[in-house]
Amino acid sequence: MNIDLLRRLCETPGVPGHEHRVRDLIQAEIKGLFDEVTVDPMGSLLCRRDSRKASKKGTPKKVMLLCHMDEIGFLVSHVTDKGFVHVQPVGGFDARNLFSRRVLVSTDEGDFKGVMNPGGKPIHISSPEERKKVPEPKEFVIDMGLGEKTKEIVKVGDMVTMDEPLIEVGDKVVSKALDNRIACWLGIEAIRGLGKAKHDCEIHVAFTCQEEVGLRGARTASFAIAPDIGLGIDTTLACDTPGVPEQDRTTVQGEGFGLHVKDSSFIADRDLVKEIEAIAVKEKIPFQRTMLAAGGQDGAAAQQAAAGAKAIGIVVGTRYIHTVTEMIDKGDLQAALDIIVAYLKKA
């Protein structure tokens, strides 16, 4: 398993609208894997691999893998005269996970480290009632240690990301931005895994932008490609942890990839669910059906683009999602890779 690639993907900063560094990394990694690679006006990376069946007649079926590049993060909204940086979130944060975080502020002059804390009193001088309050994300500020010089370096709109390395813990991988650099990894490794396979379908891997703020890049990319089949590649919840009722766990880590059949943005095509499930059973690839009560993913954009498409999600259960301690099981990631390769060979 190419953990080095996953590490580089996760540790490269890229919030919605600022995916360029992730895109550059992917472009360097995929040389020779596709027949055409373009960047669309929104910044999504669109990669096409033609059918490898020379004798096939007619127009090949278009299968699209949607893999969003962006991670949740912040954009600078204001810098005070004393150098405190205020931010607005891009993506969904639970403010309880933002206390005392190290961050990376990416500016035109380079990356600068800083710390994020909410405004207000520390524990030593705050009242019991004050300590119970959970601030909103907009109440957190960043201190880069530069004082008044900060205003000379940091501009409104600059990107801020969490500053945490990827680590391996037992059979798990822990990192910020596994949502959704997992998908970027799968999009690359699946095409590598095909090798010289003689697949019928025309494969499109779209490394999309701005998913965390409304599937924006996936919508434009899907209209441009007009796929017949859309595979939304993403993370999902793994709430197999203390304090969560069994019916809300979504996935259990170690039990395989998630065959995603519903969330608040789409309902998967029934026949496609059965087809991929049959392949998984035949190839002995572990899987579990998954549903989310809320949330969405790029597969919905493919389903609704142009004249419509069949769509489904291939997902990897992730504990502690939308934090700097997102955790996946390596076996589940391998199962997701195996099913994507097996499906593309048959599609």
TORKOL-4160 file (C-alpha; in steps of 0.2 Angstrom, whole numbers, padded with zeros to 4 digits, m for minus):
347
<pt num="1" X="0000" Y="0000" Z="0000"/>
<pt num="2" X="0007" Y="0017" Z="m0005"/>
<pt num="3" X="0006" Y="0026" Z="0011"/>
<pt num="4" X="0019" Y="0038" Z="0006"/>
<pt num="5" X="0007" Y="0045" Z="m0008"/>
<pt num="6" X="m0007" Y="0046" Z="0005"/>
<pt num="7" X="0004" Y="0055" Z="0017"/>
<pt num="8" X="0009" Y="0068" Z="0003"/>
<pt num="9" X="m0009" Y="0070" Z="m0002"/>
<pt num="10" X="m0015" Y="0073" Z="0016"/>
<pt num="11" X="m0001" Y="0084" Z="0021"/>
<pt num="12" X="m0003" Y="0096" Z="0006"/>
<pt num="13" X="m0015" Y="0110" Z="0011"/>
<pt num="14" X="m0030" Y="0113" Z="0000"/>
<pt num="15" X="m0046" Y="0121" Z="0006"/>
<pt num="16" X="m0061" Y="0124" Z="m0006"/>
<pt num="17" X="m0056" Y="0137" Z="m0019"/>
<pt num="18" X="m0037" Y="0134" Z="m0015"/>
<pt num="19" X="m0035" Y="0116" Z="m0022"/>
<pt num="20" X="m0020" Y="0121" Z="m0033"/>
<pt num="21" X="m0006" Y="0113" Z="m0023"/>
<pt num="22" X="m0016" Y="0096" Z="m0022"/>
<pt num="23" X="m0019" Y="0097" Z="m0040"/>
<pt num="24" X="m0001" Y="0100" Z="m0044"/>
<pt num="25" X="0004" Y="0085" Z="m0034"/>
<pt num="26" X="m0009" Y="0074" Z="m0043"/>
<pt num="27" X="m0003" Y="0080" Z="m0060"/>
<pt num="28" X="0015" Y="0075" Z="m0056"/>
<pt num="29" X="0009" Y="0058" Z="m0050"/>
<pt num="30" X="m0002" Y="0053" Z="m0064"/>
<pt num="31" X="0010" Y="0056" Z="m0079"/>
<pt num="32" X="0007" Y="0042" Z="m0092"/>
<pt num="33" X="m0009" Y="0035" Z="m0084"/>
<pt num="34" X="m0022" Y="0044" Z="m0094"/>
<pt num="35" X="m0024" Y="0049" Z="m0113"/>
<pt num="36" X="m0030" Y="0066" Z="m0109"/>
<pt num="37" X="m0028" Y="0078" Z="m0094"/>
<pt num="38" X="m0036" Y="0095" Z="m0093"/>
<pt num="39" X="m0040" Y="0108" Z="m0079"/>
<pt num="40" X="m0057" Y="0116" Z="m0080"/>
<pt num="41" X="m0061" Y="0134" Z="m0077"/>
<pt num="42" X="m0066" Y="0130" Z="m0058"/>
<pt num="43" X="m0049" Y="0121" Z="m0055"/>
<pt num="44" X="m0055" Y="0103" Z="m0056"/>
<pt num="45" X="m0043" Y="0091" Z="m0064"/>
<pt num="46" X="m0051" Y="0080" Z="m0077"/>
<pt num="47" X="m0043" Y="0064" Z="m0083"/>
<pt num="48" X="m0048" Y="0053" Z="m0097"/>
<pt num="49" X="m0043" Y="0035" Z="m0101"/>
<pt num="50" X="m0050" Y="0029" Z="m0117"/>
<pt num="51" X="m0057" Y="0011" Z="m0120"/>
<pt num="52" X="m0044" Y="m0002" Z="m0122"/>
<pt num="53" X="m0055" Y="m0013" Z="m0133"/>
<pt num="54" X="m0049" Y="m0009" Z="m0150"/>
<pt num="55" X="m0062" Y="m0020" Z="m0158"/>
<pt num="56" X="m0077" Y="m0012" Z="m0148"/>
<pt num="57" X="m0090" Y="m0004" Z="m0160"/>
<pt num="58" X="m0100" Y="0011" Z="m0155"/>
<pt num="59" X="m0098" Y="0024" Z="m0142"/>
<pt num="60" X="m0090" Y="0017" Z="m0126"/>
<pt num="61" X="m0099" Y="0019" Z="m0109"/>
<pt num="62" X="m0092" Y="0033" Z="m0099"/>
<pt num="63" X="m0088" Y="0029" Z="m0081"/>
<pt num="64" X="m0084" Y="0044" Z="m0070"/>
<pt num="65" X="m0075" Y="0043" Z="m0053"/>
<pt num="66" X="m0077" Y="0059" Z="m0043"/>
<pt num="67" X="m0064" Y="0062" Z="m0031"/>
<pt num="68" X="m0064" Y="0079" Z="m0022"/>
<pt num="69" X="m0047" Y="0087" Z="m0018"/>
<pt num="70" X="m0053" Y="0100" Z="m0005"/>
<pt num="71" X="m0052" Y="0098" Z="0014"/>
<pt num="72" X="m0061" Y="0108" Z="0027"/>
<pt num="73" X="m0052" Y="0123" Z="0033"/>
<pt num="74" X="m0053" Y="0142" Z="0034"/>
<pt num="75" X="m0051" Y="0158" Z="0024"/>
<pt num="76" X="m0044" Y="0174" Z="0032"/>
<pt num="77" X="m0057" Y="0187" Z="0035"/>
<pt num="78" X="m0048" Y="0200" Z="0045"/>
<pt num="79" X="m0031" Y="0204" Z="0052"/>
<pt num="80" X="m0031" Y="0216" Z="0067"/>
<pt num="81" X="m0018" Y="0230" Z="0070"/>
<pt num="82" X="m0010" Y="0219" Z="0083"/>
<pt num="83" X="m0008" Y="0204" Z="0071"/>
<pt num="84" X="m0023" Y="0193" Z="0077"/>
<pt num="85" X="m0030" Y="0184" Z="0062"/>
<pt num="86" X="m0049" Y="0181" Z="0061"/>
<pt num="87" X="m0056" Y="0167" Z="0049"/>
<pt num="88" X="m0072" Y="0161" Z="0041"/>
<pt num="89" X="m0074" Y="0142" Z="0040"/>
<pt num="90" X="m0075" Y="0133" Z="0023"/>
<pt num="91" X="m0083" Y="0117" Z="0027"/>
<pt num="92" X="m0092" Y="0110" Z="0042"/>
<pt num="93" X="m0083" Y="0111" Z="0059"/>
<pt num="94" X="m0088" Y="0105" Z="0076"/>
<pt num="95" X="m0081" Y="0120" Z="0087"/>
<pt num="96" X="m0077" Y="0108" Z="0101"/>
<pt num="97" X="m0063" Y="0101" Z="0091"/>
<pt num="98" X="m0054" Y="0117" Z="0087"/>
<pt num="99" X="m0047" Y="0122" Z="0104"/>
<pt num="100" X="m0028" Y="0124" Z="0105"/>
<pt num="101" X="m0024" Y="0119" Z="0087"/>
<pt num="102" X="m0009" Y="0122" Z="0077"/>
<pt num="103" X="m0012" Y="0129" Z="0060"/>
<pt num="104" X="m0004" Y="0133" Z="0044"/>
<pt num="105" X="m0007" Y="0150" Z="0036"/>
<pt num="106" X="m0003" Y="0149" Z="0017"/>
<pt num="107" X="0001" Y="0166" Z="0010"/>
<pt num="108" X="0009" Y="0173" Z="m0006"/>
<pt num="109" X="0025" Y="0174" Z="0004"/>
<pt num="110" X="0024" Y="0156" Z="0009"/>
<pt num="111" X="0017" Y="0145" Z="0023"/>
<pt num="112" X="0018" Y="0152" Z="0041"/>
<pt num="113" X="0014" Y="0142" Z="0057"/>
<pt num="114" X="0002" Y="0148" Z="0070"/>
<pt num="115" X="m0010" Y="0143" Z="0084"/>
<pt num="116" X="m0029" Y="0144" Z="0085"/>
<pt num="117" X="m0038" Y="0148" Z="0101"/>
<pt num="118" X="m0055" Y="0156" Z="0105"/>
<pt num="119" X="m0055" Y="0174" Z="0111"/>
<pt num="120" X="m0059" Y="0176" Z="0129"/>
<pt num="121" X="m0052" Y="0172" Z="0146"/>
<pt num="122" X="m0041" Y="0157" Z="0150"/>
<pt num="123" X="m0046" Y="0144" Z="0164"/>
<pt num="124" X="m0037" Y="0153" Z="0178"/>
<pt num="125" X="m0048" Y="0169" Z="0177"/>
<pt num="126" X="m0064" Y="0163" Z="0169"/>
<pt num="127" X="m0080" Y="0159" Z="0179"/>
<pt num="128" X="m0088" Y="0141" Z="0179"/>
<pt num="129" X="m0102" Y="0148" Z="0167"/>
<pt num="130" X="m0089" Y="0155" Z="0155"/>
<pt num="131" X="m0080" Y="0139" Z="0154"/>
<pt num="132" X="m0096" Y="0129" Z="0149"/>
<pt num="133" X="m0098" Y="0140" Z="0133"/>
<pt num="134" X="m0093" Y="0132" Z="0117"/>
<pt num="135" X="m0088" Y="0146" Z="0105"/>
<pt num="136" X="m0093" Y="0147" Z="0087"/>
<pt num="137" X="m0080" Y="0144" Z="0074"/>
<pt num="138" X="m0080" Y="0162" Z="0069"/>
<pt num="139" X="m0075" Y="0167" Z="0087"/>
<pt num="140" X="m0058" Y="0158" Z="0085"/>
<pt num="141" X="m0042" Y="0168" Z="0081"/>
<pt num="142" X="m0025" Y="0164" Z="0075"/>
<pt num="143" X="m0009" Y="0170" Z="0083"/>
<pt num="144" X="0006" Y="0168" Z="0071"/>
<pt num="145" X="0018" Y="0176" Z="0083"/>
<pt num="146" X="0022" Y="0190" Z="0071"/>
<pt num="147" X="0013" Y="0205" Z="0080"/>
<pt num="148" X="0010" Y="0220" Z="0069"/>
<pt num="149" X="0020" Y="0212" Z="0054"/>
<pt num="150" X="0006" Y="0200" Z="0052"/>
<pt num="151" X="m0004" Y="0213" Z="0042"/>
<pt num="152" X="0011" Y="0215" Z="0030"/>
<pt num="153" X="0010" Y="0196" Z="0026"/>
<pt num="154" X="m0007" Y="0190" Z="0028"/>
<pt num="155" X="m0022" Y="0195" Z="0016"/>
<pt num="156" X="m0040" Y="0193" Z="0017"/>
<pt num="157" X="m0044" Y="0176" Z="0008"/>
<pt num="158" X="m0028" Y="0167" Z="0012"/>
<pt num="159" X="m0030" Y="0149" Z="0016"/>
<pt num="160" X="m0028" Y="0141" Z="0034"/>
<pt num="161" X="m0027" Y="0123" Z="0037"/>
<pt num="162" X="m0024" Y="0112" Z="0052"/>
<pt num="163" X="m0005" Y="0108" Z="0054"/>
<pt num="164" X="m0004" Y="0089" Z="0058"/>
<pt num="165" X="0006" Y="0075" Z="0051"/>
<pt num="166" X="m0001" Y="0058" Z="0045"/>
<pt num="167" X="0003" Y="0044" Z="0056"/>
<pt num="168" X="0001" Y="0025" Z="0056"/>
<pt num="169" X="m0007" Y="0017" Z="0072"/>
<pt num="170" X="m0008" Y="m0001" Z="0072"/>
<pt num="171" X="m0019" Y="m0006" Z="0057"/>
<pt num="172" X="m0025" Y="0012" Z="0055"/>
<pt num="173" X="m0020" Y="0028" Z="0047"/>
<pt num="174" X="m0023" Y="0044" Z="0056"/>
<pt num="175" X="m0022" Y="0061" Z="0048"/>
<pt num="176" X="m0031" Y="0077" Z="0044"/>
<pt num="177" X="m0039" Y="0078" Z="0027"/>
<pt num="178" X="m0042" Y="0060" Z="0025"/>
<pt num="179" X="m0059" Y="0067" Z="0019"/>
<pt num="180" X="m0056" Y="0067" Z="0005"/>
<pt num="181" X="m0038" Y="0063" Z="0000"/>
<pt num="182" X="m0043" Y="0045" Z="0002"/>
<pt num="183" X="m0052" Y="0047" Z="m0014"/>
<pt num="184" X="m0038" Y="0056" Z="m0023"/>
<pt num="185" X="m0027" Y="0041" Z="m0018"/>
<pt num="186" X="m0040" Y="0029" Z="m0024"/>
<pt num="187" X="m0042" Y="0038" Z="m0041"/>
<pt num="188" X="m0023" Y="0037" Z="m0044"/>
<pt num="189" X="m0020" Y="0019" Z="m0037"/>
<pt num="190" X="m0036" Y="0012" Z="m0046"/>
<pt num="191" X="m0029" Y="0017" Z="m0063"/>
<pt num="192" X="m0012" Y="0011" Z="m0059"/>
<pt num="193" X="m0020" Y="m0006" Z="m0053"/>
<pt num="194" X="m0029" Y="m0007" Z="m0070"/>
<pt num="195" X="m0012" Y="m0009" Z="m0078"/>
<pt num="196" X="m0014" Y="m0015" Z="m0096"/>
<pt num="197" X="m0032" Y="m0022" Z="m0093"/>
<pt num="198" X="m0043" Y="m0021" Z="m0109"/>
<pt num="199" X="m0058" Y="m0012" Z="m0102"/>
<pt num="200" X="m0073" Y="m0008" Z="m0113"/>
<pt num="201" X="m0078" Y="0008" Z="m0104"/>
<pt num="202" X="m0071" Y="0026" Z="m0106"/>
<pt num="203" X="m0064" Y="0030" Z="m0089"/>
<pt num="204" X="m0065" Y="0048" Z="m0082"/>
<pt num="205" X="m0057" Y="0052" Z="m0066"/>
<pt num="206" X="m0062" Y="0069" Z="m0060"/>
<pt num="207" X="m0052" Y="0077" Z="m0045"/>
<pt num="208" X="m0065" Y="0090" Z="m0041"/>
<pt num="209" X="m0064" Y="0106" Z="m0031"/>
<pt num="210" X="m0076" Y="0114" Z="m0018"/>
<pt num="211" X="m0085" Y="0098" Z="m0013"/>
<pt num="212" X="m0086" Y="0104" Z="0005"/>
<pt num="213" X="m0096" Y="0119" Z="0001"/>
<pt num="214" X="m0109" Y="0111" Z="m0010"/>
<pt num="215" X="m0102" Y="0099" Z="m0023"/>
<pt num="216" X="m0098" Y="0114" Z="m0034"/>
<pt num="217" X="m0083" Y="0107" Z="m0045"/>
<pt num="218" X="m0092" Y="0090" Z="m0047"/>
<pt num="219" X="m0107" Y="0099" Z="m0054"/>
<pt num="220" X="m0097" Y="0108" Z="m0068"/>
<pt num="221" X="m0086" Y="0093" Z="m0071"/>
<pt num="222" X="m0101" Y="0081" Z="m0073"/>
<pt num="223" X="m0110" Y="0092" Z="m0085"/>
<pt num="224" X="m0094" Y="0093" Z="m0096"/>
<pt num="225" X="m0092" Y="0074" Z="m0096"/>
<pt num="226" X="m0110" Y="0068" Z="m0096"/>
<pt num="227" X="m0106" Y="0051" Z="m0088"/>
<pt num="228" X="m0117" Y="0036" Z="m0090"/>
<pt num="229" X="m0111" Y="0030" Z="m0073"/>
<pt num="230" X="m0105" Y="0040" Z="m0058"/>
<pt num="231" X="m0095" Y="0033" Z="m0044"/>
<pt num="232" X="m0094" Y="0045" Z="m0029"/>
<pt num="233" X="m0077" Y="0041" Z="m0020"/>
<pt num="234" X="m0077" Y="0047" Z="m0003"/>
<pt num="235" X="m0076" Y="0044" Z="0016"/>
<pt num="236" X="m0091" Y="0041" Z="0027"/>
<pt num="237" X="m0094" Y="0039" Z="0045"/>
<pt num="238" X="m0088" Y="0025" Z="0056"/>
<pt num="239" X="m0096" Y="0028" Z="0072"/>
<pt num="240" X="m0092" Y="0011" Z="0079"/>
<pt num="241" X="m0085" Y="0020" Z="0095"/>
<pt num="242" X="m0091" Y="0022" Z="0113"/>
<pt num="243" X="m0106" Y="0033" Z="0115"/>
<pt num="244" X="m0115" Y="0030" Z="0098"/>
<pt num="245" X="m0130" Y="0019" Z="0097"/>
<pt num="246" X="m0128" Y="0004" Z="0086"/>
<pt num="247" X="m0141" Y="0010" Z="0073"/>
<pt num="248" X="m0131" Y="0026" Z="0070"/>
<pt num="249" X="m0114" Y="0019" Z="0067"/>
<pt num="250" X="m0115" Y="0019" Z="0048"/>
<pt num="251" X="m0100" Y="0008" Z="0046"/>
<pt num="252" X="m0089" Y="m0003" Z="0056"/>
<pt num="253" X="m0070" Y="m0002" Z="0053"/>
<pt num="254" X="m0062" Y="m0018" Z="0047"/>
<pt num="255" X="m0078" Y="m0025" Z="0038"/>
<pt num="256" X="m0074" Y="m0018" Z="0021"/>
<pt num="257" X="m0078" Y="m0004" Z="0009"/>
<pt num="258" X="m0094" Y="0005" Z="0010"/>
<pt num="259" X="m0107" Y="0003" Z="m0004"/>
<pt num="260" X="m0116" Y="0019" Z="m0002"/>
<pt num="261" X="m0134" Y="0018" Z="m0006"/>
<pt num="262" X="m0141" Y="0035" Z="0001"/>
<pt num="263" X="m0138" Y="0051" Z="0009"/>
<pt num="264" X="m0147" Y="0068" Z="0009"/>
<pt num="265" X="m0140" Y="0072" Z="m0009"/>
<pt num="266" X="m0144" Y="0056" Z="m0019"/>
<pt num="267" X="m0151" Y="0039" Z="m0019"/>
<pt num="268" X="m0140" Y="0026" Z="m0028"/>
<pt num="269" X="m0146" Y="0016" Z="m0043"/>
<pt num="270" X="m0153" Y="0000" Z="m0037"/>
<pt num="271" X="m0146" Y="m0011" Z="m0052"/>
<pt num="272" X="m0129" Y="m0003" Z="m0050"/>
<pt num="273" X="m0129" Y="m0007" Z="m0031"/>
<pt num="274" X="m0133" Y="m0025" Z="m0035"/>
<pt num="275" X="m0120" Y="m0026" Z="m0049"/>
<pt num="276" X="m0106" Y="m0020" Z="m0038"/>
<pt num="277" X="m0112" Y="m0031" Z="m0024"/>
<pt num="278" X="m0111" Y="m0046" Z="m0035"/>
<pt num="279" X="m0093" Y="m0042" Z="m0040"/>
<pt num="280" X="m0088" Y="m0040" Z="m0022"/>
<pt num="281" X="m0095" Y="m0056" Z="m0017"/>
<pt num="282" X="m0088" Y="m0065" Z="m0032"/>
<pt num="283" X="m0070" Y="m0057" Z="m0029"/>
<pt num="284" X="m0072" Y="m0060" Z="m0010"/>
<pt num="285" X="m0070" Y="m0041" Z="m0007"/>
<pt num="286" X="m0077" Y="m0037" Z="0010"/>
<pt num="287" X="m0090" Y="m0023" Z="0010"/>
<pt num="288" X="m0105" Y="m0016" Z="0020"/>
<pt num="289" X="m0120" Y="m0006" Z="0013"/>
<pt num="290" X="m0121" Y="0011" Z="0020"/>
<pt num="291" X="m0133" Y="0026" Z="0022"/>
<pt num="292" X="m0132" Y="0043" Z="0029"/>
<pt num="293" X="m0146" Y="0053" Z="0036"/>
<pt num="294" X="m0138" Y="0069" Z="0032"/>
<pt num="295" X="m0124" Y="0075" Z="0021"/>
<pt num="296" X="m0119" Y="0073" Z="0003"/>
<pt num="297" X="m0106" Y="0068" Z="m0009"/>
<pt num="298" X="m0100" Y="0071" Z="m0027"/>
<pt num="299" X="m0110" Y="0055" Z="m0034"/>
<pt num="300" X="m0125" Y="0066" Z="m0033"/>
<pt num="301" X="m0118" Y="0079" Z="m0045"/>
<pt num="302" X="m0115" Y="0065" Z="m0058"/>
<pt num="303" X="m0132" Y="0058" Z="m0056"/>
<pt num="304" X="m0141" Y="0075" Z="m0059"/>
<pt num="305" X="m0129" Y="0081" Z="m0073"/>
<pt num="306" X="m0136" Y="0084" Z="m0091"/>
<pt num="307" X="m0148" Y="0070" Z="m0095"/>
<pt num="308" X="m0144" Y="0061" Z="m0079"/>
<pt num="309" X="m0133" Y="0045" Z="m0074"/>
<pt num="310" X="m0133" Y="0030" Z="m0064"/>
<pt num="311" X="m0124" Y="0034" Z="m0048"/>
<pt num="312" X="m0117" Y="0025" Z="m0032"/>
<pt num="313" X="m0105" Y="0029" Z="m0019"/>
<pt num="314" X="m0089" Y="0019" Z="m0015"/>
<pt num="315" X="m0084" Y="0025" Z="0003"/>
<pt num="316" X="m0072" Y="0021" Z="0017"/>
<pt num="317" X="m0078" Y="0022" Z="0035"/>
<pt num="318" X="m0069" Y="0035" Z="0044"/>
<pt num="319" X="m0069" Y="0038" Z="0063"/>
<pt num="320" X="m0068" Y="0056" Z="0071"/>
<pt num="321" X="m0072" Y="0063" Z="0054"/>
<pt num="322" X="m0069" Y="0082" Z="0051"/>
<pt num="323" X="m0056" Y="0083" Z="0064"/>
<pt num="324" X="m0037" Y="0082" Z="0064"/>
<pt num="325" X="m0038" Y="0064" Z="0070"/>
<pt num="326" X="m0048" Y="0056" Z="0056"/>
<pt num="327" X="m0044" Y="0037" Z="0056"/>
<pt num="328" X="m0047" Y="0024" Z="0043"/>
<pt num="329" X="m0043" Y="0005" Z="0043"/>
<pt num="330" X="m0030" Y="0000" Z="0030"/>
<pt num="331" X="m0040" Y="m0016" Z="0025"/>
<pt num="332" X="m0056" Y="m0005" Z="0021"/>
<pt num="333" X="m0045" Y="0006" Z="0010"/>
<pt num="334" X="m0038" Y="m0009" Z="0001"/>
<pt num="335" X="m0056" Y="m0016" Z="m0001"/>
<pt num="336" X="m0061" Y="0001" Z="m0009"/>
<pt num="337" X="m0047" Y="0000" Z="m0021"/>
<pt num="338" X="m0050" Y="m0018" Z="m0025"/>
<pt num="339" X="m0069" Y="m0015" Z="m0029"/>
<pt num="340" X="m0065" Y="0000" Z="m0040"/>
<pt num="341" X="m0052" Y="m0009" Z="m0050"/>
<pt num="342" X="m0063" Y="m0025" Z="m0052"/>
<pt num="343" X="m0078" Y="m0014" Z="m0058"/>
<pt num="344" X="m0068" Y="m0004" Z="m0070"/>
<pt num="345" X="m0062" Y="m0020" Z="m0078"/>
<pt num="346" X="m0079" Y="m0026" Z="m0081"/>
<pt num="347" X="m0088" Y="m0010" Z="m0085"/>
